[in-house]
Amino acid sequence: MRRWLQPNSTKRVAFFLLTDIAFSFFTLYLAYLLRFNFEIPAEFLEPFITVAITLIVFKTAFIYLFRNYTIVWRFYSLAEAKNLFFALILAYLFLASIHLIFPTLFAPFPRSVIFIDLFLSLVFLGGIRLFKRIMLGFESNPSPLNPTLLIGISPNTANLIQSTLATSREYYPIAIIAVQEKNLNMIGSYLGNIKIYGIDDLSDVIRTKNITAAIIDGSLPNTYLRDVYEKLSENNIREIKRTRLLHENNTIEELSVEELLARHPKDLDSQTIGAFIQNKKVLITGAGGSIGSEIALQCHRFGASSLVLVDHSEYNLYQIGEKIPSAQLHLCNIIDRETFGHIVQHTKPDILIHAAAYKHVPLCEQNPHAAILNNIIGSRNVIDSAIEHDVSKIVIISTDKAVRPTNIMGATKRIVELYAQNVDPRNSEIVAVRFGNVLGSSGSVIPKFKSQIESGGPITITHPEIERYFMLISEACQLVLQATAIARGGELFILDMGESVKIVDLANTMIRLYATQPIEIVYTGLRPGEKLYEELLIDESERKTVFESIMIARSTPYEIERLKYDIDSLLNISDIRAGLRRIVPEYTPIYEA
């Protein structure tokens, strides 16, 4: 019974149509009574039904044309009342015209009834529409409904409109903005009784219709999303949501900063990844970390026959093990060459993906010896063990901080790249994949900024001009697997991270999205080893691949025995930075004196 009573657009139209018909008969009869002092002569009653039917047809037709039957009742406003007035004026003008052209049709007909009935119709038909608004004024807790703008059009838009109007949701749509070129021909038409406007009309629509919220279609490409978000923010729209299709139903969710920053590569190729991973045994180091765990999940989804997950953190390994119960879990530090070698020997992986590394720049600056042990010696152990046991493909996860490094972490990762490119692979194919920051990783600024916003601020940023590349962690990991699938050995792949983002712009975006009070931004100064801009290419000599988002950098030759000697010497010298610079000449340390 309750479901039957819930409002929707069909029930709303039927209710107002039947109400208008009933009130129109009543007001016309009352107009006759008033005209004749409540004693209507019999001859004037004979054409009454003809007059009533004609007038009702005109009234309901014009009220429909002025879209007064599709308005959400609880938000009937002065603008809709004005449209009702114009609809009734036109209806009575048409009735008067018919009477002038065919004077015998309604004869005898008192023309003053037209003016009396017009006034009564405005009172009764308008009154029933304003009734709910008047009653809401007496409620202690007025309705929370917000007039809402729908951004973007997809096959699910009509369902969203129906479900939103049919339930007691917080938002109700009153206008649609077409954004994509394929939908621009729909501007001026209606969808679910709601008018469609162009993106150039956005500011005017927000102002004239008192828009307080916006819902962005979940299928709207990211290239449009950022621009739309900026336009909404410029027009002081703070309540911005996004739809998501879940089990064939639209859900309305918070718009996340990750969605605004995500690049969404167009050339992700699931078939290539699936063909490469399916029925393969995959070993992943650092499997409990942000990158390693996501790669493990991706390999599991793409049908790896078995997963061997290695990590030195018990808790992290436990967490990923809970998500992939079939995986083999090995607690091991990659610095322990013998133990790691045994794992590779006994599991015999087809693919080894090396994601274990110390990645936090300031901590590596403060602990250079630990960074060298883990990032360089540990990585060499992984590569050598894999080569020794004939692992077919070895994948090294690298970072944009390895390009012209200014910190120890970046320098250590660059050395690993050099080792991977110059060591004798024997029966293995060794590739490295370099990319920038991923959204949602353990070291990302986003969780830090969210925490600072929740605590009332301030947000701390090292420098107003600092910039970074960003990509969704899931998409970065898929591109890693995709690059690996097309590798032939010896490549240093570079993932296209799109445009770099100013961290202060990121902070301001997060403040607009998540803050409920003013949040201050405080600049703390660059940290040791931190640079303003990260780079992905050492020079312009990269080669393209069949995928636009994946490029190949030129190899850097380094005599392998000399490289091994230089790496070993890092463990025995006092000036570690000088030793790193000997291997990586472009390394220019930035650290506090």
Stockholm file with secondary structure:
# STOCKHOLM 1.0

chainA/1-593         MRRWLQPNSTKRVAFFLLTDIAFSFFTLYLAYLLRFNFEIPAEFLEPFITVAITLIVFKTAFIYLFRNYTIVWRFYSLAEAKNLFFALILAYLFLASIHLIFPTLFAPFPRSVIFIDLFLSLVFLGGIRLFKRIMLGFESNPSPLNPTLLIGISPNTANLIQSTLATSREYYPIAIIAVQEKNLNMIGSYLGNIKIYGIDDLSDVIRTKNITAAIIDGSLPNTYLRDVYEKLSENNIREIKRTRLLHENNTIEELSVEELLARHPKDLDSQTIGAFIQNKKVLITGAGGSIGSEIALQCHRFGASSLVLVDHSEYNLYQIGEKIPSAQLHLCNIIDRETFGHIVQHTKPDILIHAAAYKHVPLCEQNPHAAILNNIIGSRNVIDSAIEHDVSKIVIISTDKAVRPTNIMGATKRIVELYAQNVDPRNSEIVAVRFGNVLGSSGSVIPKFKSQIESGGPITITHPEIERYFMLISEACQLVLQATAIARGGELFILDMGESVKIVDLANTMIRLYATQPIEIVYTGLRPGEKLYEELLIDESERKTVFESIMIARSTPYEIERLKYDIDSLLNISDIRAGLRRIVPEYTPIYEA
#=GR chainA/1-593 SS CHHHHSCCHHHHHHHHHHHHHHHHHHHHHHHHHHHTTTCCCHHHHTTHHHHHHHHHHHHHHHHHHTTCSSSCGGGCCHHHHHHHHHHHHHHHHHHHHHHHHSTTTSCSCCTHHHHHHHHHHHHHHHHHHHHHHHHHTTCSSCCCCEEEEEESCCTTHHHHHHHHHHTTCSEEEEEEEECSGGGGGGTTSEETTEEEEEGGGHHHHHHHTTCCEEEECTTSCHHHHHHHHHHHHHTTCCEEEEEEEETTEEEEEECCHHHHHCCCCTTCCHHHHHHHHTTCEEEEETTTSHHHHHHHHHHHHTTCSEEEEEESCHHHHHHHHHHCTTSEEEECCTTCHHHHHHHHHHHCCSEEEECCCCCCHHHHHHCHHHHIIIIIIHHHHHHHHHHHTTCSEEEEEEEGGGSSCCSHHHHHHHHHHHHHHHSCCTTCEEEEEEECEEETCTTCHHHHHHHHHHTTCCEEESCTTCEECEEEHHHHHHHHHHHHHHCCSSCEEEECCCSCEEHHHHHHHHHHHHCSSCCCEEECCCCTTCCSCCCSCSSSCCEECSSTTEEEECCCCCCHHHHHHHHHHGGGCSCHHHHHHHHCTTCCCCCCC
#=GC SS_cons         CHHHHSCCHHHHHHHHHHHHHHHHHHHHHHHHHHHTTTCCCHHHHTTHHHHHHHHHHHHHHHHHHTTCSSSCGGGCCHHHHHHHHHHHHHHHHHHHHHHHHSTTTSCSCCTHHHHHHHHHHHHHHHHHHHHHHHHHTTCSSCCCCEEEEEESCCTTHHHHHHHHHHTTCSEEEEEEEECSGGGGGGTTSEETTEEEEEGGGHHHHHHHTTCCEEEECTTSCHHHHHHHHHHHHHTTCCEEEEEEEETTEEEEEECCHHHHHCCCCTTCCHHHHHHHHTTCEEEEETTTSHHHHHHHHHHHHTTCSEEEEEESCHHHHHHHHHHCTTSEEEECCTTCHHHHHHHHHHHCCSEEEECCCCCCHHHHHHCHHHHIIIIIIHHHHHHHHHHHTTCSEEEEEEEGGGSSCCSHHHHHHHHHHHHHHHSCCTTCEEEEEEECEEETCTTCHHHHHHHHHHTTCCEEESCTTCEECEEEHHHHHHHHHHHHHHCCSSCEEEECCCSCEEHHHHHHHHHHHHCSSCCCEEECCCCTTCCSCCCSCSSSCCEECSSTTEEEECCCCCCHHHHHHHHHHGGGCSCHHHHHHHHCTTCCCCCCC
//
